[in-house]
Amino acid sequence: MIELKEENIEAVLQEAIDTIRPQSSRLVSITKRVEKVDTLAFYDVAKQIRNERLFWTSTAEAYTLVGAGSAIEIIARHNRFETAEQIWNNLLEDAVSNNPYDVPGTGIVAIGGAAFDPEKEKTALWANFEPIRFTVPEYLLTEHEKDYYFTMNIVVREDDHPRQLANQLRREERKLLESLPKYGEDTHIVGRHDISPNKWKQTVKLATNEIQQSHVDKIVLAREVRLKLDKEADSGNVIRKLLNTQPNSFIFSFEQGRDCFIGATPERLVKIRESSLFSTCLAGTAPRGETEEDDARISYHLFHDQKNRGEHDFVVQMMKKAIESYCTDIEIPDEPVVYPLKNLQHLYTPVTARLNEGNSILDIIKNLHPTPALGGTPREESVAFIREHELLDRGWYGAPVGWLDNRDNGEFAVAIRSGLIQGNEASLFAGCGVVKDSDPEEEFEETNIKLTPMLSVLEGEK
């Protein structure tokens, strides 16, 4: 990758074009620091400019990425993680970057995700979501520690005119950075269809029989609820409401035309900053109490509940095994803590380590996904059961979503507490960990609790 320090847009483009190989193209990326920008206004205006929008934020860290349009698409259908990484590395080799800031998530950034199980037969519901897909946005806004950075990414060819391209970039920059938000109206749910609830409960029973008769310890089963809304949902408004109601979450949106995969997940899969690895073990769930005393009682029961502690330990042990060949200095506490969210509370264990040189965030993701919290344990057997018996195509639900940059930083979360919005309809997804003594009715109720965050914002609740 070529690093340029020239600040003039036209000069950067001219140099990139002058040194391009004949009959080829290259990515040019230009980053500048800007005054404070309303991230939701940027997301709102992006729809007027391009048909593809991306949003990612870690609310606990006040870190946000907002993308508009697509300069480059990285899509892989076979050997997806290895293929995607090879395409990414090839892209960076010939790219031109003008980014003087050592800030994660600036410069050349790819944002996207993957399907939970690429071997599961794909349905029409997920037609616009590939087994793995990363987008390098044409325009990217990065909020980091209350500072704001704007990146323009453009693919140039040898016969392009630098001045014409520069003028186009400046026009769209002004529109993106200077507009005010125009939030859509709240939606209300006018119809709800739980997909085959009785058959789902029978599948839970089938899973408990499988566990009792084999060496499988846990199988995670998900289900789908299809909603009818009174109007087309505005994803910007949904993001705004998730930001207001789901603190300590990763809020994401991947929008292509009328399809938008969106959610607020509490579960980090992995984060890399300057070779330091951070991850989260999040398994074991209970509702919040209506009073402080009730909340404390539920928290105490969650912490001491054998089933939930067992589920959580599955995740912790898998995490350690998955990263130990890629990392050194692994630190994992002996016991979890209870992690409260607005509607739910979870058992939580943080993980830190040092990533070995030569390994990447995609190496870690490939080895971690799916965690026992989303697939089960042992992994191969539990995923095989899900593939054969689960009543839905999960698509990107329960799978890694996030970003990586050209300086080996990145962060991915597990896409739970999420839904796929399609105009005035939406599919919401929720799952639960089935073990040998699971009760189908109790597991069904647990999924209802996990549906609450997305149901609330689509129903127009504050």
C-alpha positions in Angstrom: 0.0 0.0 0.0 1.2 3.5 -0.9 1.1 6.1 1.8 0.7 9.7 0.6 0.9 12.9 2.8 -0.3 15.4 0.2 -3.5 17.0 1.5 -4.9 18.4 -1.8 -7.5 15.9 -3.1 -6.8 16.6 -6.8 -3.0 16.1 -6.3 -3.6 12.8 -4.5 -5.8 11.6 -7.3 -3.4 12.8 -10.0 -0.4 11.0 -8.5 -2.4 7.8 -8.1 -3.6 7.9 -11.7 -0.2 8.8 -13.0 1.4 5.7 -11.4 -1.4 3.2 -12.2 -0.7 0.1 -14.2 -2.1 0.2 -17.8 -5.7 -1.1 -18.1 -6.1 -1.5 -14.4 -7.7 0.3 -11.4 -6.7 1.1 -7.9 -8.4 2.3 -4.7 -7.6 5.8 -3.4 -8.4 6.6 0.1 -8.3 10.1 1.6 -8.9 10.9 5.3 -9.3 14.3 6.9 -10.2 15.4 10.4 -13.5 17.3 10.6 -15.6 19.3 13.0 -18.3 17.5 15.1 -20.8 15.7 12.9 -24.2 14.2 13.9 -23.6 10.5 13.0 -27.3 9.9 12.5 -27.7 12.9 10.3 -24.8 11.5 8.2 -26.6 8.1 8.0 -29.9 9.8 7.1 -28.3 11.9 4.3 -26.4 8.8 3.0 -29.7 7.4 1.7 -30.1 10.4 -0.6 -26.7 9.8 -2.1 -26.3 6.0 -2.3 -28.5 2.9 -2.0 -26.2 1.3 0.6 -25.7 2.4 4.2 -23.7 0.9 7.1 -23.7 1.7 10.8 -21.6 0.4 13.6 -21.2 1.7 17.1 -19.8 0.5 20.4 -22.0 2.6 22.8 -19.8 1.9 25.8 -16.8 3.4 24.1 -18.5 6.2 22.1 -17.0 4.7 19.0 -19.0 4.9 15.7 -18.5 4.1 12.0 -21.0 5.3 9.4 -20.6 4.3 5.8 -22.3 5.6 2.6 -22.2 3.7 -0.7 -19.7 1.1 -1.8 -16.3 1.7 -3.4 -15.2 -2.0 -3.1 -17.2 -5.2 -2.3 -15.4 -8.2 -0.9 -17.6 -11.3 -1.4 -16.6 -14.9 -0.9 -18.8 -18.0 -1.1 -16.2 -20.8 -0.7 -13.5 -21.0 2.0 -15.0 -17.6 2.9 -12.7 -16.4 5.6 -9.5 -17.3 3.8 -10.8 -16.0 0.4 -12.0 -12.7 1.9 -8.6 -12.2 3.6 -6.8 -12.9 0.4 -9.0 -10.4 -1.5 -8.5 -7.8 1.3 -4.7 -8.2 1.2 -4.5 -8.0 -2.6 -6.6 -4.8 -2.4 -4.3 -3.2 0.1 -1.2 -4.0 -1.9 -2.0 -1.6 -4.7 -4.2 0.9 -2.8 -3.2 4.5 -2.2 -3.9 5.9 1.3 -3.7 9.5 2.4 -4.3 9.1 6.2 -2.0 11.0 8.6 -4.0 9.8 11.6 -3.2 6.8 13.8 -6.8 6.3 14.7 -8.5 2.9 14.4 -11.3 2.7 11.8 -9.9 5.5 9.6 -8.4 5.1 6.2 -9.3 1.9 4.3 -12.0 0.2 6.4 -14.1 -2.8 5.4 -17.4 -3.2 7.2 -19.6 -6.3 6.9 -20.4 -9.7 8.2 -21.0 -13.4 7.4 -23.7 -16.0 7.4 -24.1 -18.2 10.5 -23.8 -21.4 8.4 -22.9 -21.2 4.7 -23.8 -24.9 4.3 -27.4 -24.3 5.3 -29.7 -24.0 2.3 -30.2 -20.3 1.7 -33.8 -18.9 1.5 -35.2 -15.9 -0.3 -35.3 -14.0 2.9 -31.6 -13.5 2.9 -31.1 -13.1 -0.9 -29.1 -9.8 -0.4 -26.7 -11.2 2.2 -23.8 -13.3 1.0 -21.9 -16.0 3.0 -19.4 -13.3 3.7 -19.5 -9.7 2.5 -17.4 -6.7 3.4 -17.9 -3.2 2.0 -15.3 -0.5 1.7 -17.7 2.5 1.8 -17.3 5.4 -0.6 -17.7 7.8 2.3 -16.9 6.9 5.9 -17.5 8.9 9.1 -15.5 7.8 12.1 -16.2 9.1 15.7 -13.4 8.2 18.1 -12.9 9.8 21.5 -15.1 12.7 20.6 -13.0 13.5 17.5 -14.4 13.0 13.9 -12.7 11.8 10.8 -14.1 11.7 7.2 -12.7 9.2 4.7 -13.3 9.3 0.9 -12.7 6.0 -1.0 -12.7 6.0 -4.8 -11.6 3.6 -7.4 -9.6 5.3 -10.2 -8.6 4.3 -13.7 -5.9 5.6 -16.0 -8.2 7.7 -18.1 -10.0 9.4 -15.1 -9.8 13.2 -14.7 -8.6 14.2 -11.2 -10.3 17.6 -11.2 -13.7 16.1 -12.1 -13.4 13.4 -9.5 -12.2 15.9 -6.8 -15.2 18.2 -7.5 -17.6 15.3 -7.2 -16.0 14.2 -3.9 -16.3 17.8 -2.5 -19.9 18.1 -3.5 -21.0 15.0 -1.8 -18.7 15.7 1.2 -20.6 19.0 1.8 -24.0 17.3 1.6 -23.0 14.5 4.0 -21.3 16.7 6.6 -23.6 19.7 6.7 -27.1 18.3 6.6 -29.5 17.9 9.5 -31.2 14.7 10.5 -34.8 14.0 9.3 -35.9 11.0 11.3 -38.8 8.9 9.9 -41.9 8.3 11.9 -42.2 5.6 14.5 -43.7 2.3 13.4 -46.3 0.2 15.1 -46.7 -3.5 14.9 -50.1 -4.4 13.3 -49.4 -8.1 12.9 -47.2 -10.8 14.5 -46.7 -14.4 13.3 -44.6 -16.7 15.4 -43.2 -19.2 12.9 -44.4 -22.7 13.9 -44.1 -22.4 17.7 -45.4 -25.9 18.5 -43.0 -27.4 16.0 -40.2 -25.4 17.5 -40.9 -26.7 20.9 -40.9 -30.2 19.5 -37.5 -29.5 18.0 -36.3 -28.5 21.5 -37.6 -31.9 22.8 -35.8 -33.6 19.9 -32.6 -31.8 20.9 -32.9 -32.8 24.5 -33.2 -36.4 23.4 -30.2 -36.1 21.2 -28.2 -34.7 24.1 -29.3 -37.4 26.4 -28.4 -40.2 23.9 -25.1 -38.8 22.6 -22.0 -36.9 23.7 -23.5 -33.6 22.7 -23.7 -31.2 25.7 -25.7 -28.3 24.2 -27.5 -27.3 21.1 -28.6 -23.7 20.5 -32.0 -23.4 18.7 -33.2 -20.2 17.2 -36.7 -19.2 16.0 -38.2 -16.4 13.8 -41.1 -14.0 14.4 -42.5 -12.3 11.3 -43.9 -8.8 11.9 -46.2 -6.6 9.8 -45.7 -2.8 10.5 -48.1 0.1 9.9 -45.6 1.8 7.6 -42.1 1.3 6.2 -39.5 1.3 8.9 -36.8 4.0 8.8 -33.6 2.3 9.8 -32.1 5.6 11.0 -35.0 6.0 13.4 -34.6 2.4 14.6 -30.9 3.1 15.3 -31.8 6.3 17.2 -34.2 4.4 19.4 -31.7 1.5 20.0 -29.1 4.1 21.0 -31.6 5.5 23.5 -32.7 2.1 24.9 -29.8 -0.3 24.7 -26.7 1.0 26.5 -23.5 -1.1 26.6 -24.4 -2.6 23.3 -23.0 -2.8 19.8 -25.6 -1.3 17.5 -25.3 -2.2 13.8 -27.1 -1.7 10.5 -26.3 -3.2 7.1 -28.8 -1.7 4.6 -29.1 -2.6 0.9 -32.1 -1.1 -0.8 -35.2 -2.2 1.2 -33.4 -4.9 3.1 -31.7 -3.9 6.4 -30.2 -6.2 9.0 -30.2 -4.3 12.2 -29.8 -4.9 15.9 -28.2 -4.1 19.3 -26.1 -6.9 20.6 -24.3 -7.1 24.0 -21.8 -9.7 22.8 -18.4 -8.8 21.5 -16.7 -11.6 19.6 -13.3 -10.1 19.3 -11.5 -6.7 19.2 -7.9 -6.0 18.0 -6.0 -2.9 18.8 -2.3 -2.8 18.1 -2.1 -6.6 18.5 -3.9 -6.5 21.8 -6.9 -8.9 21.8 -10.1 -8.3 23.7 -13.1 -10.7 23.8 -16.2 -11.5 25.7 -17.8 -14.7 27.0 -21.5 -13.9 27.3 -23.8 -16.8 28.1 -26.5 -17.4 30.7 -29.5 -15.1 30.6 -32.2 -13.9 32.9 -34.7 -11.0 32.8 -34.4 -7.8 34.8 -36.5 -7.3 37.9 -39.2 -4.8 38.4 -37.7 -3.5 41.6 -34.2 -3.3 42.9 -34.9 -6.2 45.3 -36.4 -8.3 42.6 -33.5 -7.5 40.3 -30.9 -8.5 42.9 -32.8 -11.8 43.6 -32.8 -12.7 39.9 -29.2 -11.7 39.6 -28.2 -13.9 42.5 -30.2 -16.8 41.1 -28.6 -16.4 37.6 -25.1 -16.4 39.1 -25.7 -19.6 41.1 -27.9 -21.4 38.6 -26.2 -24.7 37.6 -27.6 -24.7 34.0 -26.6 -21.1 33.3 -23.2 -21.5 34.8 -22.6 -24.6 32.8 -23.6 -22.9 29.6 -21.3 -20.1 30.4 -18.4 -22.4 31.2 -18.8 -24.0 27.8 -18.2 -20.7 26.2 -15.2 -19.8 28.4 -13.4 -23.1 27.7 -14.1 -22.9 24.0 -12.8 -19.3 23.9 -9.5 -20.3 25.6 -9.0 -23.2 23.3 -9.8 -21.2 20.2 -7.3 -18.4 20.8 -4.4 -20.2 22.5 -2.6 -21.2 19.3 -2.9 -17.6 18.0 -2.1 -15.6 21.1 0.1 -15.3 24.2 -0.5 -13.6 27.6 -4.1 -15.0 27.8 -6.0 -13.7 30.9 -9.4 -15.1 31.8 -11.0 -14.6 35.3 -12.0 -17.7 37.2 -15.6 -16.6 37.7 -18.1 -14.6 35.7 -19.9 -11.5 36.8 -23.5 -10.5 36.1 -23.8 -8.0 33.3 -27.0 -6.0 33.3 -28.7 -4.5 30.2 -32.1 -2.7 30.0 -34.2 -5.8 29.5 -31.9 -8.7 30.3 -28.9 -9.6 32.4 -26.2 -12.1 31.4 -23.2 -13.9 32.9 -20.1 -12.2 31.6 -16.4 -13.0 31.5 -13.8 -10.7 29.8 -10.8 -12.2 27.9 -7.6 -10.4 27.0 -4.5 -11.7 25.1 -1.7 -10.7 22.8 -2.1 -11.6 19.1 0.9 -13.3 17.6 2.6 -11.7 14.7 1.4 -13.0 11.4 -2.2 -13.7 12.6 -5.2 -11.6 11.8 -8.6 -10.8 13.2 -10.2 -13.0 10.5 -8.0 -16.0 11.8 -9.5 -15.5 15.2 -13.1 -15.1 13.9 -12.8 -18.3 11.8 -11.7 -20.2 14.9 -14.3 -18.7 17.3 -17.4 -18.9 15.2 -19.8 -20.2 16.1 -19.3 -20.0 19.9 -21.1 -22.4 22.2 -23.5 -19.5 23.0 -24.8 -19.5 19.4 -24.1 -23.0 18.2 -23.6 -25.4 21.0 -20.9 -27.9 22.0 -19.3 -29.9 20.6 -19.4 -27.5 17.7 -19.5 -29.8 14.7 -22.2 -32.0 16.1 -24.4 -29.2 17.4 -24.2 -27.2 14.1 -25.0 -30.4 12.2 -28.2 -30.8 14.3 -29.1 -27.1 13.7 -28.5 -27.5 10.0 -30.8 -30.5 9.8 -33.6 -29.6 12.2 -33.8 -25.9 12.8 -36.9 -24.3 11.2 -35.2 -21.2 9.6 -32.3 -20.0 7.6 -30.4 -17.8 10.2 -28.7 -15.8 7.5 -26.5 -13.3 9.3 -28.3 -13.7 12.6 -25.9 -15.1 15.3 -22.9 -14.6 13.1 -19.9 -12.2 13.2 -20.5 -8.6 12.1 -18.0 -5.8 12.3 -15.1 -4.1 10.7 -11.3 -4.2 10.0 -8.9 -1.6 8.8 -5.6 -1.5 6.8 -3.6 -1.1 10.1 -4.7 -4.5 11.5 -7.3 -3.0 13.8 -10.8 -4.4 13.9 -13.8 -5.4 16.0 -16.6 -7.9 15.6 -19.7 -8.7 17.6 -22.2 -11.6 17.5 -25.3 -10.4 15.7 -28.0 -11.3 18.2 -31.0 -9.2 19.4 -31.5 -8.4 15.8 -33.9 -8.4 12.9 -34.1 -8.1 9.1 -36.4 -5.2 8.1 -37.9 -5.3 4.6 -40.1 -2.2 4.0 -43.1 -2.6 6.3 -42.3 -6.1 7.3 -39.6 -7.5 9.6 -38.2 -10.9 10.7 -36.9 -11.0 14.3 -34.7 -13.8 15.6 -33.9 -15.2 19.0 -32.3 -18.4 20.3 -31.6 -20.3 23.5 -29.2 -23.0 24.7 -30.8 -26.4 25.0 -29.3 -28.9 27.4 -30.3 -32.3 28.6 -33.0 -31.1 31.1 -34.3 -28.2 29.1 -38.1 -27.5 29.2 -39.5 -26.5 25.8 -42.0 -24.0 27.4 -39.3 -22.3 29.5 -37.0 -22.1 26.5 -39.8 -20.6 24.4 -40.3 -18.0 27.1 -36.6 -17.2 27.1 -36.7 -16.4 23.4 -39.6 -14.1 24.0 -37.5 -12.1 26.5 -34.7 -11.9 24.0 -37.1 -10.5 21.3 -38.0 -7.6 23.6 -35.4 -5.0 22.5 -36.3 -5.1 18.8 -40.0 -5.5 19.4 -40.0 -2.4 21.6 -38.3 -0.1 19.1 -40.5 -1.4 16.2 -43.6 -0.9 18.3 -42.6 2.8 18.8 -41.8 2.6 22.5 -39.2 5.1 23.8 
